[in-house]
Amino acid sequence: MRDKFSDIKNIHIIGIGGCASSAIAEFLIGNNFSVTGSELKKRDDINHLIEKGITIYWGHNKNNICKKNKPDLVLYSPAITALNPNNPEIITARNLNIPLMSWEEFIGNYFDVIGKKGVAVCGSEGKGTTAGVLTILLKNTEWDPVSILGAKIKNLEKNINSNIYLGKGKSYILEGDEYNRNFHNYHPSICIMLNFEFEHPETYKDFNDYQESFFKFFKGMQKDKILILRASKNIINFVKKYDLEKSHDIIWFEKEEKFNSLNFKNCCIIKNHILNENGNYFSLNYNGRIYDFFLPALPGFMVYNSTGAILTALMLGVGYGAINNALLNFRGMIRRFDVYKTKNNGTIITDYGHSPESINNIVNEIRTIYKGKIIHLIFQPHLYSRTFNFFKDFIKALSNADRVTLIDIYPAREISEDWQDKISSLMLYEALKKMGIEVYYAGKSSDISKNLINKISENEINCFIGAGDMDQYYGEIIKYYT
């Protein structure tokens, strides 16, 4: 602990039930802070925090932060202020002159002073999975990381799925979330980037604004300033636009057939990729050596997540044997192409994808893995602004499936009343119907069990896709058919 945090002992977290916020709470407890928190509604999925000794208040109330319970620091998620800038706990903290900051600002400051080498995974897709693979690869090495992720790693420790790992080594791993420019709080030495498509129109006015934000993030990197980048068209153009090869060391990677005549100084070529229902077989041609790997997880684009993580581990000096053995034990991430076999030779898949590009990727992967099968997408749009701004892209992506069922938009940090006349899942439904797509409307996420139980065909591929709350409700359907 450095002097900057020596006077902070008691920390309160507003919205402690969020996936990342709950991980921060565990991290703080593991580093001997005293923690309290508040959450709007009672929920069972954070009982583990209570078991660790954290006091949780149900509901946001000024009395949760008062002179009697006065914490040394109050943390919040940016979603809290987006929904209610006058949140009573934030107002009370200000009135009591309690230091107040987002959890991203705190964790960025904290890692800046504790002397670990930082790795961040950024980009529009693949952050959680790539960070999860890297956590497994560095676990129990000298780099044994502190990892705080937005997705849970399966069987991280003794059959426990978790999005936090408190390693004792020389590194930390974070997801560089670009929403609200959160990642500007982080100053890693190494950054991995797989995808670069315009996202978060609620934060950025256009793709140029989006690129400027990433450039600022890369400029703020510390020490080594190493970028491990997939050689996609948008990422290549971004690097050229900001002349990043002069300011950063870059390792490029891509599949052999996509490299074409591109001339990179330092590159890794993905070769001999074979995908089947058991996982991914592939080789990496890097630094004059061929490395062979098997990843027992789906889907096919996991080869990109894995390559970014493998290159980072190799660069840090982790041996091929240790990397290979760790990769063999990786079982994937919760809600990232989770596969459940039905009783009659069908499949149910659950995935967190929520952009048009992720829908395209999922449909392509399913067609490759399950050749000839009917694809039924059950989609819950995430955010009104995203659905509104990318409406045509969503229609085009969804139309690639054979059947589509739409669930009401999950508002997340947006206020439904502000959007009710502008965009809805019914508008997606009408547009798809006009195109002749077989499409259904299933209403609220809480009603999907009763509305879908007879619309699931067991011999098809039924994919629940979206970053909203439907994971709280589709369990009954999965149990019924499997």
HELIX and SHEET records of a PDB file:
HELIX    1   1 ASP A    3  PHE A    5  5                                   3    
HELIX    2   2 CYS A   19  GLY A   30  1                                  12    
HELIX    3   3 ASP A   44  ILE A   46  5                                   3    
HELIX    4   4 ASN A   47  GLU A   51  1                                   5    
HELIX    5   5 LYS A   62  ASN A   64  5                                   3    
HELIX    6   6 PRO A   78  LEU A   83  1                                   6    
HELIX    7   7 PRO A   88  ASN A   95  1                                   8    
HELIX    8   8 TRP A  103  VAL A  113  1                                  11    
HELIX    9   9 LYS A  127  LEU A  138  1                                  12    
HELIX   10  10 TYR A  179  ASN A  185  5                                   7    
HELIX   11  11 PHE A  207  LYS A  219  1                                  13    
HELIX   12  12 LYS A  233  LYS A  241  1                                   9    
HELIX   13  13 LEU A  244  SER A  247  1                                   4    
HELIX   14  14 GLU A  256  PHE A  259  1                                   4    
HELIX   15  15 MET A  302  MET A  315  1                                  14    
HELIX   16  16 TYR A  320  LEU A  328  1                                   9    
HELIX   17  17 PRO A  356  ILE A  369  1                                  14    
HELIX   18  18 TYR A  384  ASN A  389  1                                   6    
HELIX   19  19 PHE A  391  LEU A  398  1                                   8    
HELIX   20  20 SER A  416  ASP A  418  5                                   3    
HELIX   21  21 SER A  425  LYS A  434  1                                  10    
HELIX   22  22 SER A  445  ASP A  447  5                                   3    
HELIX   23  23 ILE A  448  LEU A  452  1                                   5    
HELIX   24  24 MET A  470  GLN A  472  5                                   3    
HELIX   25  25 GLY A  475  TYR A  481  1                                   7    
SHEET    1   A 5 THR A  55  TRP A  58  0                                        
SHEET    2   A 5 SER A  34  GLU A  39  1                                        
SHEET    3   A 5 ASN A  10  ILE A  14  1                                        
SHEET    4   A 5 LEU A  73  TYR A  76  1                                        
SHEET    5   A 5 LEU A 100  SER A 102  1                                        
SHEET    1   B10 ILE A 160  LEU A 166  0                                        
SHEET    2   B10 VAL A 146  GLU A 157 -1                                        
SHEET    3   B10 SER A 171  GLU A 175  1                                        
SHEET    4   B10 LYS A 117  CYS A 122  1                                        
SHEET    5   B10 ILE A 190  MET A 193  1                                        
SHEET    6   B10 ILE A 226  ARG A 230  1                                        
SHEET    7   B10 ASP A 249  LYS A 255  1                                        
SHEET    8   B10 CYS A 267  ASN A 276  1                                        
SHEET    9   B10 GLY A 279  TYR A 286 -1                                        
SHEET   10   B10 ARG A 289  LEU A 295 -1                                        
SHEET    1   C 6 ASP A 338  LYS A 341  0                                        
SHEET    2   C 6 THR A 347  ASP A 351 -1                                        
SHEET    3   C 6 ILE A 461  ILE A 465  1                                        
SHEET    4   C 6 ILE A 375  PHE A 379  1                                        
SHEET    5   C 6 ARG A 403  ILE A 407  1                                        
SHEET    6   C 6 GLU A 438  GLY A 443  1                                        
END                                                                             
